[in-house]
Amino acid sequence: MSAGFHSLKIAELRQETPDAVSIRFDVPNELRDAFAFRPGQHLTLRREIGGEEVRRNYSLCVSPLDDELRVAVKRTAGGVFSNWANGELKAGDVLDVMPPHGTFSYAFDAGKARSYVGFAGGSGITPILSLLKTALLSEPKSRFTLLYANRNSLSIMFLEQIAALKDRFLDRLQVFHFLEEEEEEIELFNGRIDAQKCDTIFSRLVDPAAIDAFFICGPGPMMETIEGVLEGRGVARERILIERFTTGAPSAAQVKAAEALVARAAQRKFTVELDGRRRQVSFDAKAGSILESARAAGLSAPFACKGGVCATCRARIVSGSAEMKTNYALTPEEVARGYILTCQAAPTSDDLVISYDL
């Protein structure tokens, strides 16, 4: 398989809500090490649909301690893969799957007594659930508070599983549901999680100063609001972990800067290390990125979203320099170690060498 994909059979397809299914893969013994994962990571799935290759990233919704590989796919309007998965996919089918990756994770420690908060919106619960379960199972002295926003009760993914976890970890897990289209007795839990609600949450339900890590995943505006309120309350940036599925449109200034970066890089030569081989490539300004230039040259460089969000296309700079148009996936530590998102990068020197193998 190219770009690290493996063909995995679907062992189970489970309906989680009317418009969402979870997919459990059968992982052969010889691939168990390759598909070992950290809580919060995701898989890249590949399938030909309607004669076109489609790649999508979906977060693992299980803990590594569950001993299974499962993702959840929620149907979205116009979503080619999500609608196909919810309508045509069945147990026994085979999908191409890339080993787990992603940095939305945390190093849990059995000897620690910590406090965590997870903010989830809609299908953003998938990586949060993985982190929540791992925290409760691996840190017996730690506590977790989940704040979960949905349109209505029918759209709550993993409702029964979350309730079972609440019963199992009665003294260590708190769960608060926020519903946009249904009225509850307590006004705080009605409507979207906005800045005003955040202020109330951090005044009545959660003391930000007492929380070791915040995990946030959901619609962009919700995440940005929560992040802004937390930073306004003095929460250190390293305690706020965010997983983005999509990004907003770039500003005019960002577009102009990206165009200038690409224009300066036109026709620069760079070298790609992939699957143990080296190949020199000429940067194609029309292609617009190191990734697209490499693929235009015939290299099977890995990718999924191409939006700077998933880090599937991550590579490391061996020598020379490159600059990214945008970065929503790499941590500051990864950038300092020389990693770039090749779907967003262009060379800024003539001696650039990047490696997908490091």
C-alpha positions in Angstrom: 0.0 0.0 0.0 1.3 3.5 -0.8 1.7 6.3 1.8 1.4 3.8 4.7 -2.2 2.6 4.0 -3.3 -0.9 5.0 -6.5 -2.7 4.0 -8.6 -3.4 7.1 -11.8 -5.3 7.2 -14.7 -3.8 9.1 -15.6 -6.0 12.0 -18.7 -4.0 13.2 -20.8 -1.1 12.1 -22.8 0.4 15.0 -25.5 3.0 14.7 -24.7 5.6 17.3 -27.4 8.2 16.4 -29.8 8.5 13.4 -27.0 10.2 11.4 -23.8 8.7 12.9 -22.2 5.3 12.8 -19.1 4.0 14.5 -16.8 1.6 12.6 -14.7 -1.1 14.4 -11.8 -2.5 12.4 -10.4 -6.0 12.5 -6.7 -5.5 13.0 -4.5 -8.6 12.2 -1.9 -9.5 14.8 0.9 -8.5 12.4 -0.4 -5.0 12.3 -1.2 -4.4 16.0 2.0 -2.5 16.6 1.4 -0.3 13.6 -2.1 0.5 14.8 -1.3 1.1 18.4 -2.5 4.6 19.3 -2.5 7.4 21.9 -5.8 8.8 23.2 -7.2 11.6 21.0 -5.5 10.5 17.8 -7.2 9.9 14.5 -7.2 7.6 11.4 -7.0 8.6 7.7 -9.5 6.5 5.7 -9.3 6.1 1.9 -11.9 4.8 -0.5 -12.9 5.2 -4.1 -16.4 6.7 -4.3 -18.0 7.5 -7.6 -14.8 6.9 -9.4 -12.8 9.3 -7.3 -10.3 8.7 -4.5 -11.7 10.2 -1.2 -9.6 10.6 1.9 -11.0 11.7 5.3 -9.7 11.8 8.9 -11.8 10.5 11.7 -10.9 10.5 15.4 -10.7 7.3 17.4 -13.6 7.2 19.9 -12.1 4.5 22.1 -9.3 4.4 24.7 -6.1 2.4 23.9 -7.1 0.4 27.0 -10.3 -0.8 25.2 -8.3 -3.0 22.9 -10.2 -2.1 19.8 -9.8 0.3 16.8 -13.0 2.3 16.3 -13.8 5.6 14.7 -17.2 7.4 14.4 -18.5 9.1 11.2 -21.3 11.6 11.4 -23.3 12.4 8.3 -22.7 16.0 7.1 -24.6 17.9 4.4 -22.8 17.3 1.1 -20.2 15.1 2.8 -19.1 12.5 0.1 -17.5 10.1 2.5 -19.8 10.6 5.5 -23.0 10.0 3.5 -21.5 7.0 1.8 -20.3 5.5 5.2 -23.8 6.1 6.8 -25.7 4.8 3.8 -23.7 2.0 2.0 -20.8 0.8 4.2 -21.4 -2.5 6.0 -19.6 -5.1 8.1 -17.2 -7.2 6.1 -16.3 -4.4 3.7 -12.6 -3.3 3.4 -11.2 0.2 3.8 -7.7 1.5 3.3 -6.5 2.9 6.6 -3.4 4.8 7.6 -1.9 4.1 11.0 -3.0 6.5 13.8 -1.5 10.0 14.0 -2.2 13.4 15.5 -1.0 15.4 18.4 -4.3 16.0 20.2 -3.3 13.7 23.1 -2.0 13.7 26.6 0.5 11.8 28.7 -1.5 10.3 31.5 0.3 9.1 34.6 -1.2 6.5 37.1 0.6 8.2 39.9 -1.0 11.6 39.3 -4.1 13.1 40.8 -5.3 15.7 38.2 -8.4 17.5 37.1 -9.4 17.7 33.5 -12.2 19.5 31.5 -13.5 18.4 28.1 -15.6 20.7 25.9 -17.2 18.9 23.0 -19.6 20.0 20.3 -21.4 17.4 18.1 -19.0 14.9 16.6 -16.2 16.7 18.5 -17.0 14.2 21.3 -15.0 11.4 19.5 -11.4 12.4 20.5 -12.7 13.8 23.8 -14.3 10.5 24.7 -11.0 8.7 24.0 -9.2 11.1 26.3 -11.9 11.0 29.0 -11.9 7.2 29.2 -8.2 7.0 29.2 -7.9 9.6 32.0 -10.4 7.8 34.2 -9.0 4.3 33.5 -5.3 5.1 33.8 -5.3 7.7 36.6 -7.5 6.4 39.4 -7.1 9.6 41.5 -8.0 12.0 38.7 -11.3 13.7 37.9 -12.9 14.7 34.6 -15.7 17.2 33.8 -17.4 16.9 30.4 -19.4 19.7 28.9 -21.1 18.5 25.7 -23.1 20.7 23.3 -25.6 19.3 20.7 -28.7 20.4 18.8 -31.0 18.1 20.6 -31.0 14.9 22.6 -31.3 12.6 19.5 -28.1 14.0 18.2 -26.0 13.2 21.3 -23.4 10.7 20.2 -22.5 8.0 22.7 -25.2 9.1 25.1 -25.6 5.6 26.7 -21.9 5.1 26.9 -21.3 8.4 28.6 -24.1 7.7 31.1 -22.6 4.3 31.9 -19.2 6.0 32.5 -20.9 8.5 34.8 -22.4 5.6 36.8 -19.1 3.8 36.9 -17.0 6.8 37.9 -19.7 8.5 40.0 -17.3 10.5 42.2 -14.8 11.3 39.4 -16.8 12.2 36.4 -19.2 15.1 35.9 -21.3 15.5 32.7 -23.2 18.5 31.6 -25.3 18.5 28.4 -26.1 21.7 26.5 -28.9 21.5 24.0 -29.6 24.2 21.4 -33.1 23.1 20.3 -34.5 21.7 23.5 -35.4 23.6 26.7 -34.2 22.3 30.1 -35.1 23.5 33.5 -31.7 25.2 34.1 -31.3 28.1 31.7 -27.5 27.6 31.6 -27.9 24.4 29.7 -30.1 25.8 27.0 -28.6 27.1 23.7 -25.0 27.3 22.4 -21.9 27.6 24.6 -21.1 31.2 24.1 -18.9 33.7 26.0 -21.6 34.5 28.5 -22.2 30.8 29.2 -18.4 30.3 29.5 -18.2 33.0 32.2 -21.0 31.3 34.1 -19.4 27.9 33.7 -16.1 29.1 35.0 -17.8 30.9 37.9 -20.2 28.1 39.0 -19.1 24.8 37.6 -15.4 24.8 36.9 -12.5 26.7 38.5 -10.0 27.2 35.7 -7.2 27.6 38.1 -7.7 24.1 39.4 -7.7 22.4 36.0 -4.6 20.7 34.7 -5.7 20.5 31.1 -8.6 21.6 28.9 -9.5 19.5 25.9 -11.6 21.3 23.3 -13.1 19.9 20.1 -16.2 21.1 18.1 -17.4 23.9 15.8 -14.8 26.6 15.2 -16.7 29.5 16.7 -17.3 27.5 19.9 -13.7 26.5 20.3 -12.4 30.0 19.6 -14.8 31.4 22.2 -13.8 29.0 24.9 -10.1 29.5 24.1 -10.5 33.2 24.3 -12.4 33.2 27.6 -9.8 30.8 29.1 -6.9 32.9 28.0 -8.7 36.0 29.4 -8.8 34.3 32.7 -5.1 33.7 32.7 -5.0 30.0 31.8 -1.6 29.1 30.3 -1.6 28.2 26.6 0.0 24.8 27.2 -3.0 23.8 29.4 -5.5 24.4 26.5 -5.5 21.6 23.9 -7.6 22.1 20.8 -8.5 19.7 17.9 -9.7 21.4 14.7 -11.6 19.5 12.0 -11.9 22.5 9.7 -10.7 26.1 9.5 -12.3 29.3 8.5 -11.6 31.2 5.3 -8.2 33.0 5.4 -8.1 36.8 5.7 -7.1 38.9 2.7 -3.7 39.6 4.4 -3.1 35.8 4.8 -4.0 35.1 1.2 -1.6 37.9 0.0 1.2 36.5 2.2 0.7 33.0 1.0 0.8 34.1 -2.6 4.0 35.9 -2.0 5.6 32.9 -0.3 4.7 30.6 -3.2 5.9 33.1 -5.8 9.3 33.4 -4.1 9.6 29.6 -4.0 8.9 29.1 -7.7 11.4 26.7 -9.4 13.4 26.1 -6.2 14.8 22.6 -6.0 14.2 20.5 -2.9 14.8 16.9 -1.9 12.2 14.5 -0.5 13.0 11.4 1.6 10.1 8.9 1.4 10.0 5.2 2.1 13.8 5.1 2.4 14.4 6.8 -1.0 15.6 10.3 -2.0 14.2 12.3 -4.9 14.8 15.9 -6.0 11.8 17.9 -6.9 11.2 21.3 -8.5 8.7 23.5 -6.6 5.7 24.1 -8.8 4.1 27.5 -8.0 0.9 26.5 -9.7 0.7 23.4 -7.4 1.2 25.8 -4.5 2.9 23.6 -1.9 5.7 21.1 -1.3 3.1 18.3 -1.0 1.4 19.1 -4.3 4.8 19.5 -6.0 6.0 16.2 -4.7 2.8 14.4 -5.8 3.0 16.1 -9.2 6.4 14.6 -9.6 5.0 11.1 -9.0 5.8 10.7 -5.3 3.1 9.1 -3.1 3.5 11.6 -0.2 0.8 11.2 2.4 -2.1 13.6 2.8 -5.7 13.9 3.9 -7.3 17.3 4.6 -4.8 19.6 2.7 -6.0 22.4 5.0 -3.2 22.5 7.6 -5.5 20.7 10.2 -4.8 17.0 10.3 -1.0 16.7 10.1 -1.2 13.7 7.9 1.3 15.4 5.5 3.8 16.2 8.3 7.5 15.9 7.4 10.7 17.0 9.0 13.3 19.4 7.7 16.7 17.7 7.5 18.5 20.7 6.1 17.6 24.1 4.5 14.5 26.0 5.4 10.8 26.2 4.5 7.8 28.3 5.6 4.2 27.4 6.2 1.2 29.5 5.1 -0.7 28.4 8.1 -0.5 25.8 10.8 -3.4 24.4 12.9 -2.0 21.0 13.6 1.6 21.1 14.8 2.6 22.1 18.3 5.2 24.8 18.9 7.6 22.0 20.1 7.1 20.1 16.8 7.8 23.2 14.8 10.9 23.9 16.9 12.1 20.3 16.1 11.8 21.1 12.3 8.4 19.6 11.4 6.3 21.2 8.7 2.9 20.6 7.2 3.9 20.0 3.6 0.4 20.9 2.3 1.0 24.4 3.6 4.8 24.8 3.0 7.1 26.2 0.4 10.9 26.1 0.4 12.7 29.3 1.4 16.2 28.0 0.6 17.9 26.2 -2.2 19.2 23.3 -0.1 15.9 22.1 1.5 15.7 18.5 2.3 12.6 17.1 4.0 11.9 13.6 5.3 8.5 11.9 5.6 10.4 9.0 7.3 11.5 10.8 10.4 
